[in-house]
Amino acid sequence: MDLAAGMQNGGAVLLLRHAYAPGTGDPEGFRLDDCATQRNLNDAGREQARSIGAWLRSRGIEHARVYSSEWCRCLETAELLGLGPVTPLPALNSFFERRGDRGPTLAALEAFLEDQPPNGEPIVLVTHQVTITALSGIYPASGEAMLMKLSDRDKGKLEPIGRMDFGP
């Protein structure tokens, strides 16, 4: 199955883990309003994000509704995709080091998804491993994605279509 073609059907949602940012988690005392305090993309991660965007455009995905976690590595990944304006969305934020935020964050994401039209441009959600794993059961590598679709029967929920491979 050509998953890129599936992105052109209404209700497509690409859950993308941010591109490569060396390390795990964030340094102690990090702040969302200061990228210098966070774990960020390196040159390889920036190239990976640009390559993912080029791969999608080469398969007809020229534009998307792009939303991102407020973490700098996600925002930068989303921008480098080159698929359209990026809207920060707190419902995509990480709860890796804030386990108590898991329930409220996922509930906010479900509420956001309930408001999305079932057709139109694809939706790209640039987020973190914990979010993708919570929604799909898949543990993605940096720059890896799950293609999902808005559920026809369960508003606000996503149904998995497949793991996205951005190779040749």
Backbone torsions as a table, in degrees:
resi	resn	phi	psi	omega
1	MET	NA	133.7	178.5
2	ASP	-84.5	100.7	-176.1
3	LEU	-68.1	-31.9	178.3
4	ALA	-61.9	-39.3	177.1
5	ALA	-63.4	-34.7	178.5
6	GLY	-64.0	-23.6	178.3
7	MET	-69.7	-20.9	-177.2
8	GLN	-85.7	-6.8	176.1
9	ASN	-83.9	149.2	179.8
10	GLY	-57.8	146.0	176.7
11	GLY	83.7	8.4	-179.4
12	ALA	-76.3	134.8	178.3
13	VAL	-131.4	120.7	177.0
14	LEU	-99.3	113.6	176.2
15	LEU	-92.1	106.5	-173.9
16	LEU	-111.8	125.2	172.1
17	ARG	-75.8	138.2	179.9
18	HIS	-48.4	155.1	178.9
19	ALA	-67.0	175.9	-171.9
20	TYR	-59.2	123.9	174.7
21	ALA	-133.2	108.7	-174.3
22	PRO	-53.8	142.4	177.2
23	GLY	103.1	-169.2	180.0
24	THR	-137.9	139.8	178.8
25	GLY	64.1	-153.2	178.9
26	ASP	-130.1	155.4	177.7
27	PRO	-61.3	153.4	177.4
28	GLU	-58.8	135.6	178.1
29	GLY	80.9	14.7	179.6
30	PHE	-64.4	155.2	177.7
31	ARG	-132.5	140.2	179.4
32	LEU	-64.6	-28.2	-177.5
33	ASP	-87.7	7.7	-178.6
34	ASP	-142.0	98.2	-177.3
35	CYS	-59.0	-27.8	-179.0
36	ALA	-64.9	-17.3	-179.1
37	THR	-96.3	-0.5	-174.1
38	GLN	-108.7	166.6	168.8
39	ARG	-79.3	125.7	-173.2
40	ASN	-122.9	168.6	174.4
41	LEU	-63.3	146.8	169.0
42	ASN	-103.2	-173.4	-178.2
43	ASP	-59.5	-39.0	178.9
44	ALA	-64.6	-38.4	177.8
45	GLY	-66.6	-40.1	177.7
46	ARG	-63.7	-43.3	178.5
47	GLU	-64.7	-39.1	177.5
48	GLN	-60.1	-45.5	179.8
49	ALA	-62.9	-44.5	177.8
50	ARG	-61.7	-39.7	-179.3
51	SER	-65.6	-39.6	178.0
52	ILE	-62.2	-45.4	177.9
53	GLY	-60.7	-43.6	179.0
54	ALA	-64.0	-40.4	179.1
55	TRP	-60.7	-45.8	179.9
56	LEU	-64.8	-45.2	179.7
57	ARG	-62.6	-36.6	179.9
58	SER	-67.2	-13.7	178.7
59	ARG	-110.4	19.7	172.7
60	GLY	91.2	2.5	177.7
61	ILE	-93.6	86.8	-176.3
62	GLU	-83.4	-34.6	-176.4
63	HIS	-138.4	152.5	175.9
64	ALA	-152.7	162.6	169.3
65	ARG	-84.8	109.6	-172.0
66	VAL	-106.0	124.1	177.1
67	TYR	-123.8	149.4	-175.9
68	SER	-141.3	149.5	165.6
69	SER	-55.7	157.9	179.2
70	GLU	-79.2	-5.5	177.6
71	TRP	-67.6	140.1	-176.4
72	CYS	-58.6	-36.9	-179.2
73	ARG	-66.7	-30.8	176.3
74	CYS	-76.2	-46.1	179.5
75	LEU	-59.2	-42.7	179.8
76	GLU	-66.6	-42.4	176.2
77	THR	-56.9	-48.8	-177.6
78	ALA	-60.0	-43.3	179.4
79	GLU	-63.9	-44.0	-175.9
80	LEU	-70.4	-16.2	175.7
81	LEU	-63.2	-32.6	178.7
82	GLY	68.4	34.9	-177.3
83	LEU	-104.9	-0.8	180.0
84	GLY	143.0	177.9	179.7
85	PRO	-58.7	147.8	-178.8
86	VAL	-107.5	129.9	177.4
87	THR	-110.7	119.2	175.0
88	PRO	-63.9	137.0	-177.8
89	LEU	-135.5	103.9	-178.3
90	PRO	-54.6	-25.7	179.2
91	ALA	-66.0	-9.6	176.9
92	LEU	-100.9	1.1	-177.7
93	ASN	-65.7	156.2	-178.8
94	SER	-73.9	146.3	170.2
95	PHE	-123.9	21.7	-179.3
96	PHE	-56.7	-47.6	-179.0
97	GLU	-102.5	5.5	-179.4
98	ARG	-132.7	67.0	-174.0
99	ARG	-54.6	-31.8	179.6
100	GLY	-65.7	-17.9	179.4
101	ASP	-83.8	-8.7	-173.9
102	ARG	-55.9	-55.8	-177.2
103	GLY	-60.1	-53.0	179.7
104	PRO	-62.0	-37.8	-179.5
105	THR	-65.8	-46.7	180.0
106	LEU	-66.9	-34.4	176.5
107	ALA	-66.1	-39.5	177.7
108	ALA	-65.9	-37.8	178.0
109	LEU	-66.8	-41.5	177.5
110	GLU	-61.4	-42.0	178.2
111	ALA	-63.1	-40.8	176.4
112	PHE	-60.9	-46.4	-177.9
113	LEU	-65.1	-33.3	177.9
114	GLU	-59.6	-30.2	-177.2
115	ASP	-87.4	-3.1	-177.5
116	GLN	-83.3	135.8	178.1
117	PRO	-68.2	145.0	-176.2
118	PRO	-77.4	7.4	177.7
119	ASN	-142.2	-175.0	179.9
120	GLY	96.3	-163.5	-177.4
121	GLU	-60.7	150.5	175.4
122	PRO	-62.0	157.5	176.6
123	ILE	-108.4	130.2	174.4
124	VAL	-113.3	122.6	179.0
125	LEU	-112.9	108.2	179.8
126	VAL	-92.9	119.6	-170.8
127	THR	-146.8	-152.2	-172.4
128	HIS	-119.1	163.4	179.3
129	GLN	-53.6	-44.8	-175.2
130	VAL	-62.9	-35.5	180.0
131	THR	-69.3	-47.0	-179.0
132	ILE	-63.9	-42.2	178.9
133	THR	-63.2	-41.8	179.8
134	ALA	-62.8	-34.5	-176.8
135	LEU	-89.0	-25.0	-172.1
136	SER	-124.3	-17.5	-174.6
137	GLY	80.2	0.7	-179.1
138	ILE	-99.4	139.3	174.9
139	TYR	-100.0	98.5	-174.8
140	PRO	-82.6	149.0	171.0
141	ALA	-77.9	168.9	175.5
142	SER	-58.0	132.9	179.2
143	GLY	75.7	11.4	178.6
144	GLU	-102.1	155.7	-174.3
145	ALA	-140.2	162.0	170.1
146	MET	-117.3	130.3	172.8
147	LEU	-90.0	126.4	-177.9
148	MET	-125.8	169.0	171.7
149	LYS	-134.1	150.1	176.0
150	LEU	-64.0	132.3	-176.9
151	SER	-67.9	136.2	176.5
152	ASP	-76.7	-28.1	-173.4
153	ARG	-107.7	-15.5	-174.9
154	ASP	-131.3	83.9	-174.1
155	LYS	-52.9	133.8	180.0
156	GLY	89.7	-6.8	-179.3
157	LYS	-102.9	158.1	177.7
158	LEU	-114.6	143.7	175.2
159	GLU	-113.8	130.7	-178.8
160	PRO	-69.6	138.7	172.9
161	ILE	-105.6	-45.3	178.2
162	GLY	172.6	165.8	177.8
163	ARG	-79.4	132.7	-175.0
164	MET	-89.1	127.0	178.4
165	ASP	-108.9	120.0	-177.4
166	PHE	-97.9	21.4	177.9
167	GLY	-77.6	-178.6	-176.5
168	PRO	-62.2	NA	NA
